[in-house]
């Protein structure tokens, strides 16, 4: 009898153990996907809201947002890779995803993209937006937003000068012609209180150079040689130099502080500016009674093409959990997440239906906002230039425009730096 009781007890213990093991197998801990958090507060708020919705809809995956803690997210992400604790998902411009891909850090998403395309939100994305983080046969990022350009202007300076507002017929020659009438030295002391045009911020000047026929490299995604020493490039570079030093319709580069949006409607120290769709949402955030609008970019001898750009999600392959990370990227690309982006921060998104049905109707002003949608069809991607080459372009163009070096020196410096950079990336 004792043996029987012991046997029964042993069986009960074994059964309980098996049940506990089975339960633990079915109740596994969720996979935690570490995702770089956005730097800007309004972008971070949207990201957190999407994470909350994602967690409500399933319990298999949890997202942990990683703050840059004062460091730019693109730099923080690479620092984490170097430390052996890479995030699953990072974000950056096309030049960042291309660099990460060439270094073997970012996963080629093309196989996953093709596998899931028919049942994914990407079917509703603008093809041009999807191409921004792609290279021939490879895809290292998925767009989060969509940036295209327009020409911004405040109405008051034109009213005061008795000038008609800019429209789609404007050229860069016309901008130079009206600039003296819009530049304002109120007390005649030689200090300009209002400039006709803001110096194009960041990379907004690249498309202006395109309008004169200037290109820094021979191919946007697979550059092989420097092409910036042409008469066309010189014409574009000289137009900007002339606006600063002869016409005095534009300040020295980086002389004005603050965002273009702030300059236009709050400080009121510029009349016109080259901007993009991010500038639109920034301008709308200000409570201002200053009337303003946007029109297509002015034209040069080679047209008025806008650039297209987009922040994109990249998956770092060393972090593992690829399928789960891909599910997160797809959710952030969903119509729901895209609509939230429009509603919460006014972003022009890569989702065609959301742009048409929500973004266009999100605001009453500016009346010319549809020009940004028109620009998408013909916009060209910025060339995938990064590292020393990008720094050389930024530094040498501004040094020439600000009168520190000659045009010949600027072009020669860029030729050397870009040629060396091209040799470096061939070995990556």
Backbone torsions as a table, in degrees:
resi	resn	phi	psi	omega
1	UNK	NA	-42.2	178.9
2	UNK	-61.5	-41.9	178.5
3	UNK	-61.0	-40.5	179.7
4	UNK	-61.9	-44.5	179.9
5	UNK	-63.5	-41.8	178.5
6	UNK	-62.7	-39.2	-179.1
7	UNK	-65.3	-43.1	179.1
8	UNK	-63.3	-43.1	179.1
9	UNK	-61.2	-42.4	179.8
10	UNK	-63.2	-39.7	179.5
11	UNK	-66.2	-38.5	179.3
12	UNK	-65.5	-41.8	178.1
13	UNK	-63.2	-44.0	179.9
14	UNK	-63.2	-41.2	179.8
15	UNK	-64.1	-42.1	179.0
16	UNK	-62.6	-40.7	179.1
17	UNK	-63.3	-43.6	179.2
18	UNK	-63.8	-39.3	178.7
19	UNK	-64.5	-42.1	179.3
20	UNK	-64.3	-39.4	179.2
21	UNK	-64.5	-42.8	179.9
22	UNK	-64.6	-41.6	-180.0
23	UNK	-63.5	-40.7	-179.9
24	UNK	-66.7	-31.3	178.7
25	UNK	-67.7	-36.0	-178.7
26	UNK	-84.9	-15.3	-178.7
27	UNK	-117.2	54.0	-179.8
28	UNK	-67.7	154.5	175.9
29	UNK	-65.3	143.1	178.6
30	UNK	-65.8	153.3	175.2
31	UNK	-77.0	129.3	179.8
32	UNK	-98.7	120.7	178.5
33	UNK	-103.0	120.3	-178.7
34	UNK	-90.3	120.9	-172.1
35	UNK	-125.6	131.8	178.0
36	UNK	-64.3	131.7	179.2
37	UNK	-82.3	149.1	177.0
38	UNK	-66.7	149.8	-179.5
39	UNK	-76.8	-43.0	-175.1
40	UNK	-78.9	143.9	-174.3
41	UNK	-60.5	-44.5	-176.9
42	UNK	-68.0	-33.0	177.2
43	UNK	-72.6	-38.6	178.8
44	UNK	-63.3	-40.4	179.7
45	UNK	-61.2	-43.1	177.1
46	UNK	-63.5	-45.3	-179.1
47	UNK	-59.5	-44.3	179.4
48	UNK	-64.7	-37.7	178.9
49	UNK	-65.8	-39.9	178.2
50	UNK	-67.0	-40.5	176.9
51	UNK	-59.0	-43.4	179.6
52	UNK	-60.7	-43.9	178.4
53	UNK	-65.1	-40.5	179.1
54	UNK	-61.3	-42.5	179.5
55	UNK	-66.9	-33.6	178.4
56	UNK	-65.3	-33.6	-171.3
57	UNK	-87.0	-13.9	179.0
58	UNK	-160.3	161.0	179.7
59	UNK	-124.0	11.3	-178.1
60	UNK	-82.9	-27.5	-176.5
61	UNK	-128.5	136.9	174.1
62	UNK	-122.2	142.1	-178.3
63	UNK	-107.3	129.7	174.3
64	UNK	-111.5	118.9	179.9
65	UNK	-85.0	132.1	-178.2
66	UNK	-105.9	118.2	179.5
67	UNK	-79.6	145.3	174.5
68	UNK	-73.5	-13.2	179.2
69	UNK	51.4	47.5	179.1
70	UNK	92.1	-12.7	177.9
71	UNK	-99.8	139.9	179.2
72	UNK	-55.1	139.0	-173.5
73	UNK	-59.4	-36.5	-179.0
74	UNK	-65.4	-35.1	178.3
75	UNK	-76.4	-39.3	179.0
76	UNK	-62.4	-40.2	-179.4
77	UNK	-60.4	-44.2	-179.6
78	UNK	-70.2	-34.2	176.0
79	UNK	-62.7	-37.9	178.0
80	UNK	-68.2	-36.1	175.4
81	UNK	-61.7	-46.6	-179.3
82	UNK	-63.2	-30.3	-180.0
83	UNK	-82.5	-3.3	179.0
84	UNK	83.7	13.1	178.4
85	UNK	-128.8	63.1	-174.7
86	UNK	-65.8	145.2	170.8
87	UNK	-69.8	158.0	174.1
88	UNK	-73.9	-40.3	-174.6
89	UNK	-130.2	128.1	174.5
90	UNK	-125.0	173.1	177.9
91	UNK	-139.3	156.5	178.6
92	UNK	-176.9	178.8	175.2
93	UNK	-75.1	169.6	-179.9
94	UNK	-55.0	-35.3	179.5
95	UNK	-66.4	-29.1	177.4
96	UNK	-71.6	-48.4	-178.9
97	UNK	-63.3	-36.7	178.2
98	UNK	-64.3	-43.8	178.6
99	UNK	-63.8	-44.7	178.4
100	UNK	-61.9	-38.8	179.0
101	UNK	-66.1	-44.3	-179.4
102	UNK	-64.6	-29.1	179.9
103	UNK	-86.7	-2.8	-179.3
104	UNK	80.7	13.0	179.7
105	UNK	-84.1	-48.7	-179.1
106	UNK	-85.3	141.1	177.6
107	UNK	-74.4	141.2	170.5
108	UNK	-73.2	112.0	-175.4
109	UNK	-85.5	-4.3	-174.0
110	UNK	-57.8	-44.5	178.1
111	UNK	-59.7	-43.3	178.0
112	UNK	-66.7	-40.6	179.8
113	UNK	-60.1	-47.6	-179.6
114	UNK	-68.0	-39.1	-179.5
115	UNK	-61.3	-41.4	-172.0
116	UNK	-103.1	1.2	-168.7
117	UNK	-54.4	-47.4	-173.8
118	UNK	-62.3	-28.5	-178.9
119	UNK	-114.3	32.9	-177.0
120	UNK	-123.5	164.2	176.0
121	UNK	-69.3	-12.9	-175.0
122	UNK	-67.5	-18.1	175.9
123	UNK	-62.3	-25.1	-177.3
124	UNK	-100.8	8.5	179.1
125	UNK	-86.1	150.9	172.0
126	UNK	-62.5	128.6	178.9
127	UNK	-55.2	-38.9	179.8
128	UNK	-63.7	-33.5	178.1
129	UNK	-68.8	-42.2	179.0
130	UNK	-64.1	-30.4	-177.7
131	UNK	-73.4	-16.7	-172.1
132	UNK	-64.2	-34.5	-179.4
133	UNK	-105.4	27.0	180.0
134	UNK	-115.2	154.1	171.2
135	UNK	-130.3	165.6	-177.6
136	UNK	-50.5	112.1	177.2
137	UNK	80.6	-1.3	-176.9
138	UNK	-137.0	157.7	-179.3
139	UNK	-142.9	117.5	-175.7
140	UNK	-110.5	4.4	179.1
141	UNK	-163.5	160.7	176.6
142	UNK	-122.3	126.8	-173.8
143	UNK	-65.1	141.8	177.1
144	UNK	-97.9	-39.2	-179.1
145	UNK	-134.3	-169.7	176.5
146	UNK	-147.0	125.5	-178.3
147	UNK	-116.9	118.6	171.8
148	UNK	-130.2	167.4	-167.8
149	UNK	-107.9	160.0	173.1
150	UNK	-153.4	174.2	179.3
151	UNK	-106.5	119.4	-177.1
152	UNK	-95.8	142.9	175.4
153	UNK	-150.0	149.5	171.8
154	UNK	-94.4	141.7	-174.1
155	UNK	-79.3	-33.6	-173.7
156	UNK	-57.6	-46.4	179.9
157	UNK	-58.1	-36.3	178.7
158	UNK	-70.9	-39.1	177.4
159	UNK	-62.3	-44.1	-178.9
160	UNK	-64.4	-34.3	-178.5
161	UNK	-88.6	-4.1	-178.3
162	UNK	68.4	32.7	-178.3
163	UNK	-108.0	147.5	173.8
164	UNK	-70.1	149.3	179.0
165	UNK	-67.3	154.3	174.8
166	UNK	-59.1	151.1	175.1
167	UNK	-144.1	-172.5	-174.3
168	UNK	-69.9	-6.6	178.9
169	UNK	-92.0	-4.0	-174.0
170	UNK	-67.9	148.6	175.1
171	UNK	-121.3	168.6	176.1
172	UNK	-67.5	-28.1	174.1
173	UNK	-63.5	-39.3	178.1
174	UNK	-65.5	-39.5	177.1
175	UNK	-58.2	-46.2	179.3
176	UNK	-64.7	-33.6	-178.3
177	UNK	-68.0	-41.5	-176.4
178	UNK	-87.1	-13.7	-174.1
179	UNK	-53.6	-44.8	-179.6
180	UNK	-61.7	-26.0	-178.5
181	UNK	-82.0	-15.8	-177.8
182	UNK	-103.4	-20.4	176.8
183	UNK	-74.4	136.2	-171.4
184	UNK	-131.0	121.4	170.3
185	UNK	-112.3	93.9	-168.2
186	UNK	-61.8	-40.9	-175.7
187	UNK	-108.4	8.8	174.6
188	UNK	68.8	21.7	-178.6
189	UNK	-93.7	6.8	179.7
190	UNK	89.4	-6.0	177.6
191	UNK	-94.2	123.7	-178.2
192	UNK	-80.8	122.4	176.1
193	UNK	-90.9	-26.0	177.2
194	UNK	-140.7	126.1	178.1
195	UNK	-93.7	148.5	177.9
196	UNK	-62.2	-40.8	-175.1
197	UNK	-144.2	139.1	175.4
198	UNK	-72.7	142.1	170.4
199	UNK	-60.4	130.0	-177.1
200	UNK	-58.9	124.1	-176.1
201	UNK	-78.4	151.5	171.9
202	UNK	54.6	-109.6	-178.5
203	UNK	-113.0	14.4	-179.0
204	UNK	-64.6	-19.7	-180.0
205	UNK	-76.2	-16.5	-175.8
206	UNK	-62.2	-43.4	-179.3
207	UNK	-67.7	-33.0	176.4
208	UNK	-60.2	-41.5	176.9
209	UNK	-65.4	-35.8	175.2
210	UNK	-57.7	-39.5	-175.9
211	UNK	-63.9	-20.9	174.6
212	UNK	-97.4	1.1	178.4
213	UNK	94.8	7.5	-176.9
214	UNK	-87.8	132.8	176.4
215	UNK	-136.1	139.3	-178.8
216	UNK	-80.2	-34.6	-179.0
217	UNK	-134.9	169.5	-171.3
218	UNK	-84.7	-16.3	-178.3
219	UNK	-149.3	137.3	-174.4
220	UNK	-66.9	-39.8	-176.4
221	UNK	-105.1	-22.2	179.5
222	UNK	-130.4	65.0	-177.6
223	UNK	-66.6	143.0	178.7
224	UNK	-125.2	-18.4	-178.7
225	UNK	-155.8	157.3	176.6
226	UNK	-76.5	131.7	-179.7
227	UNK	-126.7	23.0	-173.1
228	UNK	-88.0	1.5	179.6
229	UNK	-104.1	75.0	179.8
230	UNK	-132.8	162.6	176.3
231	UNK	-61.3	-35.7	-179.0
232	UNK	-65.6	-45.2	178.1
233	UNK	-62.3	-42.4	179.2
234	UNK	-62.5	-38.4	178.7
235	UNK	-62.4	-43.9	178.9
236	UNK	-66.2	-43.9	178.5
237	UNK	-61.9	-41.4	-178.4
238	UNK	-69.9	-32.0	178.4
239	UNK	-60.6	-46.1	179.6
240	UNK	-65.1	-42.8	178.9
241	UNK	-59.9	-40.9	-179.8
242	UNK	-67.2	-38.7	177.9
243	UNK	-60.5	-33.3	-178.4
244	UNK	-81.6	-49.1	-166.4
245	UNK	-98.6	-27.7	-179.2
246	UNK	-102.1	-52.4	-178.5
247	UNK	-77.7	-27.6	-176.4
248	UNK	55.9	42.0	178.0
249	UNK	-103.5	0.3	-177.3
250	UNK	-142.7	139.0	179.5
251	UNK	-74.9	167.2	170.6
252	UNK	-57.8	149.7	-179.8
253	UNK	-61.8	134.3	178.3
254	UNK	69.5	13.2	177.9
255	UNK	-77.3	-33.6	177.9
256	UNK	-85.3	138.8	176.5
257	UNK	-96.3	162.1	177.7
258	UNK	85.0	169.2	179.2
259	UNK	-74.6	157.1	176.3
260	UNK	-57.1	-40.0	179.6
261	UNK	-58.8	-44.7	178.3
262	UNK	-63.2	-43.1	179.4
263	UNK	-60.7	-38.5	-172.9
264	UNK	-74.5	-49.2	-169.7
265	UNK	-110.7	-12.7	178.7
266	UNK	-108.9	-60.1	179.5
267	UNK	-73.6	-27.0	-179.7
268	UNK	53.5	42.2	179.5
269	UNK	-108.8	13.6	170.6
270	UNK	-141.0	153.8	176.9
271	UNK	-102.9	-30.8	-175.4
272	UNK	-141.8	159.1	177.6
273	UNK	-163.3	145.9	167.6
274	UNK	-81.4	128.3	-179.6
275	UNK	-143.4	-177.7	175.9
276	UNK	-133.5	-174.6	-173.9
277	UNK	-64.2	-25.4	174.6
278	UNK	-65.4	-36.3	178.6
279	UNK	-64.3	-33.0	179.0
280	UNK	-61.6	-51.0	-178.4
281	UNK	-66.8	-31.1	176.0
282	UNK	-66.2	-43.2	-179.2
283	UNK	-64.1	-38.7	-178.4
284	UNK	-69.1	-18.6	179.3
285	UNK	-74.7	-19.6	-179.6
286	UNK	-83.0	139.0	172.8
287	UNK	-88.9	100.9	-175.1
288	UNK	-144.1	144.3	176.7
289	UNK	-93.7	3.0	-178.3
290	UNK	-72.5	119.1	179.6
291	UNK	-73.4	136.7	-179.5
292	UNK	-149.8	166.8	-178.9
293	UNK	-158.0	176.9	175.8
294	UNK	-133.7	150.7	176.7
295	UNK	-138.2	171.6	175.8
296	UNK	-60.6	158.4	176.3
297	UNK	-58.7	144.3	172.7
298	UNK	-60.1	158.5	-177.5
299	UNK	-99.3	150.8	170.0
300	UNK	-118.1	-168.8	179.9
301	UNK	-59.5	-22.3	-177.9
302	UNK	-114.0	28.3	174.5
303	UNK	95.7	-162.3	-177.8
304	UNK	-139.3	40.1	-178.4
305	UNK	-58.7	135.7	172.5
306	UNK	-85.7	153.0	167.5
307	UNK	-83.5	159.3	170.5
308	UNK	-120.4	143.0	-178.9
309	UNK	-151.0	160.7	178.1
310	UNK	-161.2	137.7	165.3
311	UNK	-67.7	142.8	-178.8
312	UNK	-135.6	149.5	173.8
313	UNK	-82.2	133.9	172.2
314	UNK	-121.7	146.7	176.3
315	UNK	-104.8	125.2	179.4
316	UNK	-87.8	116.3	-169.5
317	UNK	-67.4	-27.4	-178.6
318	UNK	-67.7	-18.1	-179.1
319	UNK	-76.3	-18.4	-178.7
320	UNK	75.4	-165.0	179.1
321	UNK	50.1	46.5	-172.5
322	UNK	-61.8	-46.9	-177.2
323	UNK	-62.1	-40.7	-179.9
324	UNK	-68.2	-41.1	177.2
325	UNK	-62.8	-38.9	178.5
326	UNK	-64.2	-37.4	176.7
327	UNK	-62.1	-38.5	178.4
328	UNK	-65.4	-45.3	179.3
329	UNK	-60.5	-42.3	179.6
330	UNK	-64.6	-38.1	179.7
331	UNK	-66.1	-41.5	177.4
332	UNK	-66.6	-15.5	178.2
333	UNK	-97.3	-2.0	-175.8
334	UNK	-68.7	161.8	177.8
335	UNK	-58.8	-38.9	-179.9
336	UNK	-61.1	-48.1	-179.7
337	UNK	-66.1	-37.3	179.4
338	UNK	-67.0	-39.9	177.1
339	UNK	-63.9	-40.9	177.8
340	UNK	-61.5	-36.8	178.7
341	UNK	-64.0	-41.0	177.9
342	UNK	-66.3	-46.5	-175.4
343	UNK	-68.3	-36.8	-173.6
344	UNK	-88.1	-30.5	-176.2
345	UNK	-140.1	7.3	173.0
346	UNK	70.1	22.3	-173.6
347	UNK	-72.4	138.6	166.1
348	UNK	-76.4	119.6	-172.2
349	UNK	-108.2	164.6	-178.3
350	UNK	-80.0	-3.5	-177.6
351	UNK	-85.5	112.9	-173.0
352	UNK	-58.7	-47.7	-177.5
353	UNK	-63.3	-39.3	179.7
354	UNK	-68.0	-38.9	177.0
355	UNK	-62.0	-47.0	-176.2
356	UNK	-67.9	-44.2	-170.6
357	UNK	-92.9	-21.4	-174.7
358	UNK	-123.9	-52.0	-175.3
359	UNK	-60.5	-45.2	-176.7
360	UNK	-62.8	-28.6	-177.2
361	UNK	-101.8	4.6	-177.6
362	UNK	-68.3	-32.0	-176.5
363	UNK	-132.1	155.6	174.0
364	UNK	-86.5	-27.5	-178.4
365	UNK	-127.7	155.8	-1.6
366	UNK	-76.6	155.5	-177.1
367	UNK	-65.9	-23.8	-178.0
368	UNK	-90.0	14.0	-174.3
369	UNK	-62.0	-24.8	179.2
370	UNK	-65.7	-18.4	177.3
371	UNK	-62.0	-29.4	177.2
372	UNK	-65.9	-38.9	177.1
373	UNK	-66.9	-40.7	177.9
374	UNK	-59.8	-34.9	-176.5
375	UNK	-69.3	-22.0	-176.1
376	UNK	-60.8	-39.7	-173.5
377	UNK	-62.5	-33.6	-175.5
378	UNK	-111.8	0.3	-177.8
379	UNK	-63.3	148.3	179.3
380	UNK	-114.3	143.5	178.7
381	UNK	-68.5	146.3	171.8
382	UNK	-65.5	144.5	177.9
383	UNK	-63.2	144.2	-179.5
384	UNK	-79.4	85.0	-179.8
385	UNK	-121.9	130.8	-178.1
386	UNK	-148.1	-179.3	176.9
387	UNK	64.0	-138.4	-176.5
388	UNK	-63.1	-32.0	-179.4
389	UNK	-67.0	-46.3	178.8
390	UNK	-61.9	-45.4	179.9
391	UNK	-61.0	-36.8	180.0
392	UNK	-66.4	-43.2	178.7
393	UNK	-62.4	-48.7	-178.4
394	UNK	-59.4	-46.4	-175.0
395	UNK	-70.6	-47.3	-172.7
396	UNK	-75.9	-34.9	175.6
397	UNK	-63.3	-44.7	-179.0
398	UNK	-69.4	-36.0	177.1
399	UNK	-63.8	-37.1	176.3
400	UNK	-70.3	-48.7	-177.4
401	UNK	-63.2	-30.8	179.3
402	UNK	-88.1	4.4	173.2
403	UNK	83.3	16.0	-177.5
404	UNK	-86.7	-30.2	179.5
405	UNK	-137.6	166.1	178.5
406	UNK	-80.7	164.9	177.0
407	UNK	-63.3	-42.8	178.8
408	UNK	-58.5	-41.5	-179.7
409	UNK	-67.5	-40.5	179.3
410	UNK	-60.9	-45.8	-178.6
411	UNK	-66.7	-40.8	179.6
412	UNK	-65.6	-41.1	177.3
413	UNK	-60.6	-44.1	179.9
414	UNK	-66.8	-38.7	179.0
415	UNK	-58.6	-48.4	-178.2
416	UNK	-64.0	-48.5	-175.3
417	UNK	-66.9	-42.9	-178.6
418	UNK	-70.4	-38.5	177.3
419	UNK	-62.5	-42.5	177.7
420	UNK	-65.2	-40.9	179.1
421	UNK	-63.8	-42.3	178.4
422	UNK	-60.3	-38.2	177.3
423	UNK	-65.3	-36.7	-179.8
424	UNK	-67.1	-44.8	-175.1
425	UNK	-72.1	-19.3	176.0
426	UNK	-67.1	-22.1	-179.2
427	UNK	-95.4	-4.7	-179.3
428	UNK	-70.9	NA	NA
